[in-house]
Amino acid sequence: MKWFVGLGNPGKQYETTRHNIGFMALDRFADKHGIKMTQNKCKGLLGEGNVNGTKVYLLKPMTYMNLSGESIRGFLDFYKASVDDLVIIYDDLDTSYGQIRLRYQGSAGGHNGIKSAIQHLGTQTFNRIRMGINRPVPGYNIADYVLSSFSKEEFKTMPQVLDTTCEAMEYALEHSFEKTMAKFNG
């Protein structure tokens, strides 16, 4: 069993913002594999399915970003899941747009969703797929930037970015995260 958590904020006004690219990746994966994320469970929207013989859960916390860990912890406790089977997908300012970086440990690096996850999981060691959103120009408020929408140019390449992330998720179902990192961190 694997469980993927995409980070984002609930509500129409946040749908296309940089901070919601984790939600977008989960939606894309769900569409590709016919998984409906409609169950209201663990303070989030949950979907379950079977991908290439592996039981998969997809969770979108509906707590707002800075409380994401509550939803993650709720899933962990309810399903007696293992942190080893978890992959969190989220936006990363330090990765170029269009790139993904996989890591299995580290600090929150200023990301409130990851800060909350670390707090509620009690560890910094868990698998993550960081999706690049670039840094704003100097002087641009970070909070305003992550809650702004992607540019028209960025939206043009969004399908490829989401597909690459889905490929990494699929690969992680059948290979160790180390192998997945080696393949996708290039």
C-alpha positions in Angstrom: 0.0 0.0 0.0 1.2 3.5 -0.8 -0.4 6.8 0.1 0.2 10.1 -1.7 -0.6 13.4 -0.1 -0.8 16.5 -2.3 -0.6 19.8 -0.5 -2.8 22.8 -1.3 -5.6 25.0 0.0 -9.3 24.2 -0.4 -11.6 26.6 -2.2 -12.1 27.9 -5.8 -9.9 31.0 -5.2 -6.8 28.8 -4.6 -7.3 26.3 -7.4 -4.8 27.6 -9.9 -2.3 29.1 -7.4 1.4 28.0 -7.1 0.7 26.6 -3.6 -1.8 24.2 -5.0 0.4 22.4 -7.5 0.4 19.4 -5.1 -3.4 19.2 -5.5 -3.1 19.5 -9.2 -0.6 16.6 -9.4 -3.0 14.4 -7.3 -5.9 15.3 -9.5 -3.9 14.4 -12.6 -2.9 11.0 -11.1 -6.5 10.3 -10.1 -7.8 11.1 -13.6 -5.1 8.9 -15.2 -6.0 5.9 -12.9 -9.8 6.4 -12.5 -9.6 7.2 -8.8 -12.4 9.4 -7.4 -11.3 11.6 -4.5 -14.7 12.2 -3.0 -14.6 10.6 0.5 -14.6 13.2 3.3 -12.2 11.5 5.7 -9.2 12.4 7.9 -9.9 16.2 7.4 -9.4 15.8 3.7 -10.7 14.5 0.4 -9.6 10.9 0.0 -9.6 8.5 -2.9 -8.5 4.9 -3.1 -7.7 2.6 -6.0 -5.5 0.0 -7.4 -2.5 1.0 -9.7 -0.5 -1.8 -11.3 -1.4 -4.2 -8.5 -0.7 -1.8 -5.6 -3.4 -0.4 -3.3 -3.1 3.4 -3.5 -4.7 6.1 -1.4 -4.7 9.8 -2.5 -5.3 12.5 0.1 -5.9 16.2 -0.3 -5.9 17.8 3.2 -8.8 20.3 3.4 -7.4 22.0 6.5 -5.6 24.8 4.7 -1.9 24.5 4.1 -0.5 25.4 7.6 -2.6 22.6 9.2 -1.9 19.9 6.6 -0.3 17.7 9.2 -3.6 17.2 11.0 -5.0 15.5 8.0 -1.9 13.4 7.4 -1.8 12.3 11.0 -5.5 11.5 10.8 -4.9 9.2 7.9 -1.9 7.6 9.6 -3.9 6.7 12.7 -7.1 5.7 11.0 -5.5 3.4 8.5 -2.6 2.2 10.7 -0.5 3.3 7.8 3.3 3.5 7.7 5.3 6.7 7.2 7.5 4.6 4.9 4.7 4.2 2.4 3.9 8.0 2.4 4.9 10.4 -0.4 4.0 14.1 0.0 3.8 16.2 -3.1 4.1 20.0 -2.8 5.4 23.2 -4.3 9.0 24.2 -3.9 10.4 27.8 -4.3 14.0 26.5 -4.7 13.3 24.3 -7.6 12.9 25.7 -11.1 9.4 25.6 -12.6 9.0 22.5 -14.8 11.5 20.5 -12.6 10.8 18.1 -9.8 13.1 17.1 -6.9 12.7 14.0 -4.8 13.9 13.8 -1.2 13.3 11.5 1.7 14.3 13.9 4.5 15.1 17.4 5.4 13.7 20.5 7.1 10.5 22.3 6.0 12.6 25.0 4.3 10.0 27.6 5.2 7.0 25.5 3.7 4.2 25.7 6.2 2.5 22.5 5.0 5.7 20.5 5.4 6.3 22.2 8.8 2.9 21.0 9.9 3.6 17.5 8.5 6.9 17.2 10.4 5.2 18.4 13.6 2.4 15.8 13.3 4.5 12.9 12.1 7.2 13.6 14.6 9.9 13.1 12.0 11.6 14.9 9.1 12.2 11.5 7.4 9.5 10.9 4.8 9.4 10.8 1.0 8.6 13.9 -0.9 8.2 15.1 -4.5 8.9 18.8 -4.6 7.5 20.5 -7.7 9.3 23.7 -8.8 7.5 27.0 -8.8 10.6 29.3 -9.0 11.3 32.1 -6.5 9.7 35.5 -7.0 11.7 38.5 -8.0 13.5 40.1 -5.0 11.2 42.3 -2.9 8.0 40.3 -3.9 6.2 39.0 -0.8 6.6 35.2 -0.7 3.1 34.6 0.8 1.5 36.7 -2.0 3.7 34.9 -4.6 2.7 31.3 -3.6 -1.0 32.4 -3.5 -0.7 33.9 -7.0 -1.7 32.0 -10.2 0.8 30.5 -12.6 1.5 32.7 -15.7 0.0 31.9 -19.1 3.4 30.6 -20.2 3.7 28.3 -17.2 0.1 27.0 -17.8 1.2 26.0 -21.3 3.7 23.5 -20.0 1.7 22.5 -16.9 0.5 19.2 -18.5 4.1 18.0 -18.9 5.0 19.0 -15.4 2.0 17.1 -13.9 2.7 14.1 -16.1 6.3 13.9 -15.0 5.2 14.0 -11.4 2.6 11.2 -12.1 5.4 9.1 -13.7 7.5 9.5 -10.6 4.5 8.5 -8.4 3.9 5.4 -10.6 7.6 4.5 -10.6 7.6 4.8 -6.8 4.9 2.1 -6.6 7.1 -0.5 -8.0 10.6 0.7 -7.0 12.3 1.9 -3.8 12.2 5.6 -3.3 16.1 5.6 -3.6 15.7 4.2 -7.2 12.9 6.7 -7.9 15.1 9.5 -6.7 18.0 8.3 -8.9 15.7 8.2 -12.0 13.8 11.5 -11.5 16.5 13.7 -9.9 18.6 13.1 -13.0 
